[in-house]
Structure formats: structure tokens, C-alpha cells
Amino acid sequence: MNRLAGAFPWTRREIWTRKLLYPGHTFPTAAAPVAVAVGLAIRDGVFAPMPALVAFLAGWLIQFAGVVTDNYENLVRQPQDREHPELVEAVRAGVLSHSDLKATIVVCYGLALLAGLYLVRVGGLPVAVIGLASILASWAYSAGPYSIGRLGLADPLFFTFFGVVSVVGTYYVQAAAAGAPAFPFAAFAASLPVGALITNILIIDDIRDREFDRVKGKNTVAVRFGVNWSRAEFLALFAFAYLAPFWLWAGLDLGAWALSPLATMPFGIALTRAVCTRDGFAELVPFTPRAAVLALSYCALLGGGLAIS
């Protein structure tokens, strides 16, 4: 679609890629847990590329559907949404519609279910449970009468599904494809720093959006307890993520290469300093994708370290 001269300066493609798809955010957070699961699977001799790839695609589709659901709910409940004025104006200009968003949600969840059928064939009932729970969590984050975001429970949701469920589930389908289905404790342990860093992405958003969330009735930690509590949570999760490699190395005997993620610490410290000193919405906008890059870099090094240990 061409630009609407003098009326709305964004094309349909720009709205979808820059304000809905968030490639700098959604792709890294979908890929990060898969990188760790693949590295551990290589170490254990159960690496299976096709199940890992399909798990990544299913995870990304579920995440993207959740993002679109969140924006749809915002536009329906807050037609004058001050947090996303570009989307409000896009709807008014006819560049975007509620039906476009609903169709995208249905298609993404539908494709995720199709991918899930393959994974269920590989891994059986446990995979079906993981997949359906992930879809439900993605939808319930912002939709339904008791959305998880409005209840202030998004942080444990992100930690659990982007960390534990994604890593352990991706490992399991690979092991099942190799004929040795298992939920090893090492996969659970390696998932914990993943969940911590990805939850920190959400915390940056919550600090940045707290004034908008207060109006919308979203009881995030930043809204309920204040920005300093969110920063304390961020620092605790950051510290945990960078202490975890020592546990993986010395406590679980996963090899010294499990310490590889420590190479990202300077980037992580710079990000943490910014989160703890910057306060304005515009100031914090660039740091969500940077936190996603940090999570992916950390997980790529952790996965690689586990693979060669």
C-alpha cells in the first residue's frame, strides 16, 4: 500500500513490521531457548535438527500471536491508546483493522497447531500438553476476563514459558526423535538463566510503560510497587543469570565451556546501568531489543559451550 499523502505516513508493511512483528524482539526470544536446548542435545548425542527447527517456528508463532492479541485487546479496550498512537491512527486511516488482527491471531495459532501435530507425532502426549499450555498462556497474557497481564502475573509466566518450557520442551522433542525421550535435570537447570534474561525484557517494558499500564489497569510490578521494585527484580534476575554458569560448570559438571556466557557480561552491565538510571518512555524504548540481543547472545554462547563440553 502506498503512503497516504498528508494523512498517515506509515505503509501497511511498516505498521506490521515495526509495530507488530518486532523482529528485533520476537525472533531473538524465540531462538534463545532453542539454542540452549540444541547445545545440550548435541552434548548428549540426541540432536535432531528438524524437531528443533519446528519447535522454534511453533514457539515464534505462538509468541507473535500473543503480541498481536495484546495489541488487539489494547485497541478494543483503549480505542485512544496513547501508548501506541501509530496503531490507533492506522486503524482510523484504514491501513489496519481489527479484523486484520483477529485473522492474524487465528492464522498464527493455527499454524502453530499444525507444527505441533508434527511434534506430537515425534514426542507424544507430553508435547501436546506443552503446546496447548503455551498457546493458552500466550492468549491469556492479555485476553479473557482475567488476563495474566492485568493480574500482575506476567513475570512468572515469561520465566516459565520462555525459559523452562521452551528449553526443556525443545530438548525433549529432539531426544524423542533420537529414540531416547527424557526430561533431564540439566535441561531444567540450563533453562533457568534463559528465563531470567527473557523476563528482564518484560521488566524493561513494564518500567517504560508503567504510566500507560496504570491507565489500562495492568497491575505490573512497576505499577503496583513502583519502579524501584522492578529495578530490584531486574538486578536479581541479572545476577542469577550470571551466577548460573558457575553452577552448571561446578555443580552439574557440564564442563568449563558452560562459562562462555560470561563473555556477554560487559554488554549486560551496560544494559543494567541504563535500566537503573533512565526513566522516560523514549529513553527506554531502544533497550528492549538490546535486552533481546543480550539474551540471544548469552544463550548462543551457552548452547555452544554445552555442545563442545
Contacts in CASP RR format, 6 or more apart in sequence:
PFRMAT RR
TARGET T0000
AUTHOR 0000-0000-0000
METHOD contacts of the structure
MODEL  1
MNRLAGAFPWTRREIWTRKLLYPGHTFPTAAAPVAVAVGLAIRDGVFAPM
PALVAFLAGWLIQFAGVVTDNYENLVRQPQDREHPELVEAVRAGVLSHSD
LKATIVVCYGLALLAGLYLVRVGGLPVAVIGLASILASWAYSAGPYSIGR
LGLADPLFFTFFGVVSVVGTYYVQAAAAGAPAFPFAAFAASLPVGALITN
ILIIDDIRDREFDRVKGKNTVAVRFGVNWSRAEFLALFAFAYLAPFWLWA
GLDLGAWALSPLATMPFGIALTRAVCTRDGFAELVPFTPRAAVLALSYCA
LLGGGLAIS
1 11 0 8 1.000
1 12 0 8 1.000
1 13 0 8 1.000
1 95 0 8 1.000
2 11 0 8 1.000
3 9 0 8 1.000
3 10 0 8 1.000
3 11 0 8 1.000
4 93 0 8 1.000
4 95 0 8 1.000
7 93 0 8 1.000
8 89 0 8 1.000
8 90 0 8 1.000
8 92 0 8 1.000
8 93 0 8 1.000
8 95 0 8 1.000
10 18 0 8 1.000
10 19 0 8 1.000
10 86 0 8 1.000
10 90 0 8 1.000
10 95 0 8 1.000
11 95 0 8 1.000
12 95 0 8 1.000
12 96 0 8 1.000
15 86 0 8 1.000
15 87 0 8 1.000
15 90 0 8 1.000
15 95 0 8 1.000
15 96 0 8 1.000
17 23 0 8 1.000
19 71 0 8 1.000
19 84 0 8 1.000
19 86 0 8 1.000
19 87 0 8 1.000
19 90 0 8 1.000
20 67 0 8 1.000
20 68 0 8 1.000
20 71 0 8 1.000
20 87 0 8 1.000
20 104 0 8 1.000
21 64 0 8 1.000
21 67 0 8 1.000
22 67 0 8 1.000
22 289 0 8 1.000
24 289 0 8 1.000
24 292 0 8 1.000
24 293 0 8 1.000
25 201 0 8 1.000
25 288 0 8 1.000
25 289 0 8 1.000
25 292 0 8 1.000
26 60 0 8 1.000
26 63 0 8 1.000
26 64 0 8 1.000
26 67 0 8 1.000
27 60 0 8 1.000
28 289 0 8 1.000
28 292 0 8 1.000
28 293 0 8 1.000
28 295 0 8 1.000
28 296 0 8 1.000
29 63 0 8 1.000
29 162 0 8 1.000
29 198 0 8 1.000
29 201 0 8 1.000
29 292 0 8 1.000
29 295 0 8 1.000
29 296 0 8 1.000
30 56 0 8 1.000
30 59 0 8 1.000
30 60 0 8 1.000
30 63 0 8 1.000
31 56 0 8 1.000
31 60 0 8 1.000
31 296 0 8 1.000
31 299 0 8 1.000
32 162 0 8 1.000
32 194 0 8 1.000
32 197 0 8 1.000
32 198 0 8 1.000
32 295 0 8 1.000
32 296 0 8 1.000
32 298 0 8 1.000
32 299 0 8 1.000
32 300 0 8 1.000
33 162 0 8 1.000
33 163 0 8 1.000
33 166 0 8 1.000
33 167 0 8 1.000
33 170 0 8 1.000
33 191 0 8 1.000
33 194 0 8 1.000
33 195 0 8 1.000
33 198 0 8 1.000
33 299 0 8 1.000
34 52 0 8 1.000
34 55 0 8 1.000
34 56 0 8 1.000
34 166 0 8 1.000
34 170 0 8 1.000
35 296 0 8 1.000
35 299 0 8 1.000
35 300 0 8 1.000
35 302 0 8 1.000
35 303 0 8 1.000
35 304 0 8 1.000
36 167 0 8 1.000
36 190 0 8 1.000
36 191 0 8 1.000
36 194 0 8 1.000
36 299 0 8 1.000
36 302 0 8 1.000
36 303 0 8 1.000
36 306 0 8 1.000
37 52 0 8 1.000
37 55 0 8 1.000
37 166 0 8 1.000
37 167 0 8 1.000
37 168 0 8 1.000
37 169 0 8 1.000
37 170 0 8 1.000
37 171 0 8 1.000
37 174 0 8 1.000
37 187 0 8 1.000
38 47 0 8 1.000
38 52 0 8 1.000
38 170 0 8 1.000
38 174 0 8 1.000
38 303 0 8 1.000
38 307 0 8 1.000
39 47 0 8 1.000
39 303 0 8 1.000
39 304 0 8 1.000
39 305 0 8 1.000
39 306 0 8 1.000
39 307 0 8 1.000
40 171 0 8 1.000
40 184 0 8 1.000
40 186 0 8 1.000
40 187 0 8 1.000
40 190 0 8 1.000
40 303 0 8 1.000
40 306 0 8 1.000
40 307 0 8 1.000
41 47 0 8 1.000
41 48 0 8 1.000
41 52 0 8 1.000
41 171 0 8 1.000
41 174 0 8 1.000
41 175 0 8 1.000
42 304 0 8 1.000
42 306 0 8 1.000
42 307 0 8 1.000
43 254 0 8 1.000
43 306 0 8 1.000
43 307 0 8 1.000
43 309 0 8 1.000
44 175 0 8 1.000
44 184 0 8 1.000
45 178 0 8 1.000
46 171 0 8 1.000
46 174 0 8 1.000
46 175 0 8 1.000
46 177 0 8 1.000
46 178 0 8 1.000
46 179 0 8 1.000
46 180 0 8 1.000
47 174 0 8 1.000
47 178 0 8 1.000
48 173 0 8 1.000
48 174 0 8 1.000
48 175 0 8 1.000
48 177 0 8 1.000
48 178 0 8 1.000
50 177 0 8 1.000
51 118 0 8 1.000
51 119 0 8 1.000
51 122 0 8 1.000
51 170 0 8 1.000
51 173 0 8 1.000
51 174 0 8 1.000
51 176 0 8 1.000
51 177 0 8 1.000
52 170 0 8 1.000
52 173 0 8 1.000
52 174 0 8 1.000
54 115 0 8 1.000
54 116 0 8 1.000
54 118 0 8 1.000
54 119 0 8 1.000
54 173 0 8 1.000
55 119 0 8 1.000
55 169 0 8 1.000
55 170 0 8 1.000
55 173 0 8 1.000
56 170 0 8 1.000
57 115 0 8 1.000
58 112 0 8 1.000
58 115 0 8 1.000
58 116 0 8 1.000
58 119 0 8 1.000
58 131 0 8 1.000
59 112 0 8 1.000
59 134 0 8 1.000
59 166 0 8 1.000
61 108 0 8 1.000
61 109 0 8 1.000
61 110 0 8 1.000
61 111 0 8 1.000
61 112 0 8 1.000
61 115 0 8 1.000
62 108 0 8 1.000
62 109 0 8 1.000
62 112 0 8 1.000
62 131 0 8 1.000
62 134 0 8 1.000
62 135 0 8 1.000
62 138 0 8 1.000
63 138 0 8 1.000
64 108 0 8 1.000
65 104 0 8 1.000
65 105 0 8 1.000
65 108 0 8 1.000
65 109 0 8 1.000
65 112 0 8 1.000
65 135 0 8 1.000
65 138 0 8 1.000
65 139 0 8 1.000
66 105 0 8 1.000
66 108 0 8 1.000
66 138 0 8 1.000
66 139 0 8 1.000
66 141 0 8 1.000
66 142 0 8 1.000
68 101 0 8 1.000
68 104 0 8 1.000
68 105 0 8 1.000
68 108 0 8 1.000
69 105 0 8 1.000
69 138 0 8 1.000
69 139 0 8 1.000
69 141 0 8 1.000
69 142 0 8 1.000
69 143 0 8 1.000
70 141 0 8 1.000
70 142 0 8 1.000
71 84 0 8 1.000
71 87 0 8 1.000
71 101 0 8 1.000
72 98 0 8 1.000
72 101 0 8 1.000
72 102 0 8 1.000
72 105 0 8 1.000
73 142 0 8 1.000
73 143 0 8 1.000
73 147 0 8 1.000
74 81 0 8 1.000
74 83 0 8 1.000
74 84 0 8 1.000
74 87 0 8 1.000
74 142 0 8 1.000
74 216 0 8 1.000
75 81 0 8 1.000
75 84 0 8 1.000
75 87 0 8 1.000
75 88 0 8 1.000
75 91 0 8 1.000
75 98 0 8 1.000
75 101 0 8 1.000
76 98 0 8 1.000
77 216 0 8 1.000
78 215 0 8 1.000
78 216 0 8 1.000
79 88 0 8 1.000
80 88 0 8 1.000
81 87 0 8 1.000
81 88 0 8 1.000
81 212 0 8 1.000
82 212 0 8 1.000
82 215 0 8 1.000
83 209 0 8 1.000
83 212 0 8 1.000
87 96 0 8 1.000
90 96 0 8 1.000
91 97 0 8 1.000
91 98 0 8 1.000
109 135 0 8 1.000
109 139 0 8 1.000
112 131 0 8 1.000
112 135 0 8 1.000
113 135 0 8 1.000
116 127 0 8 1.000
116 128 0 8 1.000
116 131 0 8 1.000
119 127 0 8 1.000
119 131 0 8 1.000
119 173 0 8 1.000
120 127 0 8 1.000
120 128 0 8 1.000
122 173 0 8 1.000
122 176 0 8 1.000
122 177 0 8 1.000
123 172 0 8 1.000
123 173 0 8 1.000
123 176 0 8 1.000
123 177 0 8 1.000
123 181 0 8 1.000
124 176 0 8 1.000
126 172 0 8 1.000
126 181 0 8 1.000
127 169 0 8 1.000
127 172 0 8 1.000
127 173 0 8 1.000
127 176 0 8 1.000
130 165 0 8 1.000
130 169 0 8 1.000
130 172 0 8 1.000
133 161 0 8 1.000
133 165 0 8 1.000
134 161 0 8 1.000
134 165 0 8 1.000
137 148 0 8 1.000
137 157 0 8 1.000
137 160 0 8 1.000
137 161 0 8 1.000
138 161 0 8 1.000
140 146 0 8 1.000
140 147 0 8 1.000
140 148 0 8 1.000
141 147 0 8 1.000
141 148 0 8 1.000
141 149 0 8 1.000
141 154 0 8 1.000
141 157 0 8 1.000
142 148 0 8 1.000
142 149 0 8 1.000
142 150 0 8 1.000
148 154 0 8 1.000
148 157 0 8 1.000
149 157 0 8 1.000
149 218 0 8 1.000
149 219 0 8 1.000
149 220 0 8 1.000
150 216 0 8 1.000
150 217 0 8 1.000
150 218 0 8 1.000
150 219 0 8 1.000
151 219 0 8 1.000
152 218 0 8 1.000
152 219 0 8 1.000
152 220 0 8 1.000
152 221 0 8 1.000
152 224 0 8 1.000
154 202 0 8 1.000
154 206 0 8 1.000
154 220 0 8 1.000
155 199 0 8 1.000
155 202 0 8 1.000
155 203 0 8 1.000
155 221 0 8 1.000
155 233 0 8 1.000
158 195 0 8 1.000
158 198 0 8 1.000
158 199 0 8 1.000
158 201 0 8 1.000
158 202 0 8 1.000
159 195 0 8 1.000
159 196 0 8 1.000
159 198 0 8 1.000
159 199 0 8 1.000
162 194 0 8 1.000
162 195 0 8 1.000
162 198 0 8 1.000
162 199 0 8 1.000
163 191 0 8 1.000
163 192 0 8 1.000
163 194 0 8 1.000
163 195 0 8 1.000
163 198 0 8 1.000
164 188 0 8 1.000
164 191 0 8 1.000
164 192 0 8 1.000
164 195 0 8 1.000
166 191 0 8 1.000
166 194 0 8 1.000
167 187 0 8 1.000
167 188 0 8 1.000
167 190 0 8 1.000
167 191 0 8 1.000
167 194 0 8 1.000
168 183 0 8 1.000
168 187 0 8 1.000
168 188 0 8 1.000
168 191 0 8 1.000
169 187 0 8 1.000
171 183 0 8 1.000
171 184 0 8 1.000
171 187 0 8 1.000
172 181 0 8 1.000
172 182 0 8 1.000
172 183 0 8 1.000
172 187 0 8 1.000
175 181 0 8 1.000
175 182 0 8 1.000
185 252 0 8 1.000
186 248 0 8 1.000
186 252 0 8 1.000
186 254 0 8 1.000
189 244 0 8 1.000
189 247 0 8 1.000
189 248 0 8 1.000
189 252 0 8 1.000
190 248 0 8 1.000
190 254 0 8 1.000
190 302 0 8 1.000
190 303 0 8 1.000
190 306 0 8 1.000
192 240 0 8 1.000
192 244 0 8 1.000
193 240 0 8 1.000
193 241 0 8 1.000
193 242 0 8 1.000
193 244 0 8 1.000
193 245 0 8 1.000
193 261 0 8 1.000
193 298 0 8 1.000
193 302 0 8 1.000
194 295 0 8 1.000
194 299 0 8 1.000
194 302 0 8 1.000
196 237 0 8 1.000
196 238 0 8 1.000
196 240 0 8 1.000
196 241 0 8 1.000
196 244 0 8 1.000
197 237 0 8 1.000
197 238 0 8 1.000
197 241 0 8 1.000
197 291 0 8 1.000
197 294 0 8 1.000
197 295 0 8 1.000
197 298 0 8 1.000
197 299 0 8 1.000
198 295 0 8 1.000
199 237 0 8 1.000
200 234 0 8 1.000
200 237 0 8 1.000
200 238 0 8 1.000
200 241 0 8 1.000
200 291 0 8 1.000
200 295 0 8 1.000
201 288 0 8 1.000
201 291 0 8 1.000
201 292 0 8 1.000
201 295 0 8 1.000
203 221 0 8 1.000
203 222 0 8 1.000
203 230 0 8 1.000
203 233 0 8 1.000
203 234 0 8 1.000
203 237 0 8 1.000
203 275 0 8 1.000
204 234 0 8 1.000
204 275 0 8 1.000
204 284 0 8 1.000
204 287 0 8 1.000
204 288 0 8 1.000
204 291 0 8 1.000
205 288 0 8 1.000
206 213 0 8 1.000
206 220 0 8 1.000
206 221 0 8 1.000
206 222 0 8 1.000
206 223 0 8 1.000
206 230 0 8 1.000
207 222 0 8 1.000
207 227 0 8 1.000
207 230 0 8 1.000
207 231 0 8 1.000
207 275 0 8 1.000
207 279 0 8 1.000
207 284 0 8 1.000
208 280 0 8 1.000
208 281 0 8 1.000
208 284 0 8 1.000
208 285 0 8 1.000
208 288 0 8 1.000
209 220 0 8 1.000
209 281 0 8 1.000
210 220 0 8 1.000
210 222 0 8 1.000
210 223 0 8 1.000
210 226 0 8 1.000
210 227 0 8 1.000
210 230 0 8 1.000
211 281 0 8 1.000
213 220 0 8 1.000
213 222 0 8 1.000
213 223 0 8 1.000
214 223 0 8 1.000
217 223 0 8 1.000
220 230 0 8 1.000
221 229 0 8 1.000
221 230 0 8 1.000
221 233 0 8 1.000
222 229 0 8 1.000
222 230 0 8 1.000
227 279 0 8 1.000
231 275 0 8 1.000
231 276 0 8 1.000
234 272 0 8 1.000
234 275 0 8 1.000
234 276 0 8 1.000
235 272 0 8 1.000
235 276 0 8 1.000
238 268 0 8 1.000
238 272 0 8 1.000
241 261 0 8 1.000
241 298 0 8 1.000
242 261 0 8 1.000
242 262 0 8 1.000
242 265 0 8 1.000
245 258 0 8 1.000
245 259 0 8 1.000
245 260 0 8 1.000
245 261 0 8 1.000
245 262 0 8 1.000
245 302 0 8 1.000
246 259 0 8 1.000
248 254 0 8 1.000
248 255 0 8 1.000
248 258 0 8 1.000
249 255 0 8 1.000
249 256 0 8 1.000
249 258 0 8 1.000
249 259 0 8 1.000
254 306 0 8 1.000
254 309 0 8 1.000
255 309 0 8 1.000
256 309 0 8 1.000
257 304 0 8 1.000
257 305 0 8 1.000
257 306 0 8 1.000
257 308 0 8 1.000
257 309 0 8 1.000
258 302 0 8 1.000
258 305 0 8 1.000
258 306 0 8 1.000
258 309 0 8 1.000
260 301 0 8 1.000
260 302 0 8 1.000
260 304 0 8 1.000
260 305 0 8 1.000
261 298 0 8 1.000
261 299 0 8 1.000
261 301 0 8 1.000
261 302 0 8 1.000
263 301 0 8 1.000
264 294 0 8 1.000
264 297 0 8 1.000
264 298 0 8 1.000
264 301 0 8 1.000
267 294 0 8 1.000
267 297 0 8 1.000
268 294 0 8 1.000
271 287 0 8 1.000
271 290 0 8 1.000
271 291 0 8 1.000
271 294 0 8 1.000
274 284 0 8 1.000
274 287 0 8 1.000
275 284 0 8 1.000
275 287 0 8 1.000
278 284 0 8 1.000
278 287 0 8 1.000
END
